[in-house]
Amino acid sequence: MTEKSINHKELLTFSNLTNLEWQFVDLEPQDEENENGKIVKVYDKTNSLLTPESFARKDARGKIEKYQYMENVDVKRGEKVMKEDKKEGLFKMRQKAGIAMEYLEKWQGSY
């Protein structure tokens, strides 16, 4: 496994430790061989766990309807996500997730 990837059990543990709205995150696992030669599911996009853009409600066609942690962005009016929106979204995510998100950010070196 790559250093920045997490396995399914780790993702499940992290999501259970936070109060973030995981049903809106679209993460696709990949098969990877672990140190014992066993094929396991891993998530290489762990940086996606740290971005408020990843927590987006989508319609049946996959088009974003609303960002869960960036309430000021009106997607229906075509507004773009600005730097300030991302900052506000991260603040709200940290409030909800608590120590679990801080741990993940430090583990990834992006804090």
C-alpha positions in Angstrom: 0.0 0.0 0.0 1.2 3.5 -0.7 2.0 5.8 2.3 -1.0 8.1 1.6 -3.6 5.3 1.1 -5.9 3.9 3.7 -7.7 0.6 3.7 -11.4 0.0 4.0 -11.3 -0.7 7.7 -9.3 2.5 8.4 -11.8 4.6 6.3 -14.7 3.0 8.2 -13.1 3.7 11.5 -12.3 7.3 10.6 -15.8 7.9 9.3 -17.3 6.5 12.5 -15.1 8.8 14.6 -16.4 11.9 12.9 -19.8 13.4 12.5 -19.2 14.4 8.9 -21.8 13.6 6.3 -20.1 10.7 4.5 -23.0 9.7 2.4 -22.1 12.7 0.1 -18.5 11.6 -0.5 -17.7 9.8 -3.7 -14.6 7.6 -3.0 -13.8 4.7 -5.2 -11.6 2.0 -3.7 -8.8 0.2 -5.7 -7.5 -3.3 -5.2 -3.9 -3.4 -3.9 -1.7 -6.1 -2.6 -0.7 -5.8 1.0 2.6 -7.0 2.6 1.2 -10.5 3.0 0.3 -10.8 -0.7 -3.4 -10.5 0.0 -5.6 -8.2 -2.2 -7.2 -5.4 -0.1 -9.4 -2.4 -1.0 -7.5 0.9 -0.5 -8.5 4.5 -1.0 -5.7 6.5 -2.6 -7.6 9.7 -2.6 -7.3 10.3 1.2 -6.8 14.0 0.4 -10.4 14.0 -0.6 -11.3 13.4 3.0 -10.0 16.8 3.8 -11.7 19.0 1.2 -15.1 20.5 1.7 -15.7 20.1 -2.1 -15.8 16.3 -1.6 -18.9 16.6 0.6 -21.3 17.4 -2.1 -24.9 16.4 -2.6 -25.5 15.2 -6.2 -28.6 14.6 -8.2 -29.4 11.4 -10.1 -27.2 12.5 -13.1 -24.2 13.2 -10.8 -24.5 17.0 -11.0 -23.7 18.8 -7.7 -26.8 20.3 -6.1 -25.3 21.6 -2.8 -22.1 21.5 -0.8 -22.7 20.3 2.7 -20.0 22.5 4.3 -20.0 25.5 2.0 -23.5 26.9 2.4 -22.6 30.2 0.9 -22.0 28.7 -2.5 -25.2 28.7 -4.6 -24.6 26.0 -7.1 -28.0 26.5 -8.7 -27.0 30.0 -9.7 -23.7 28.8 -11.1 -21.5 30.2 -8.3 -17.9 29.0 -8.2 -16.1 27.8 -5.1 -13.8 30.5 -3.9 -10.8 30.3 -1.5 -12.9 31.9 1.3 -15.6 29.2 0.8 -13.1 26.4 1.1 -11.7 28.0 4.3 -15.2 28.3 5.8 -15.9 24.7 4.7 -12.8 23.4 6.4 -13.6 25.3 9.5 -17.1 23.7 9.7 -15.7 20.3 8.9 -13.1 20.6 11.8 -15.9 21.7 14.1 -17.9 18.6 13.4 -15.1 16.1 13.1 -13.1 17.2 16.1 -9.8 15.4 16.9 -10.2 12.7 14.2 -9.8 15.3 11.4 -6.9 16.9 13.2 -5.2 13.5 13.4 -5.7 12.8 9.7 -4.4 16.2 8.7 -1.3 15.8 10.8 -0.8 12.2 9.5 -0.9 13.5 5.9 1.3 16.5 6.7 -1.3 19.0 5.4 -2.1 20.8 8.6 
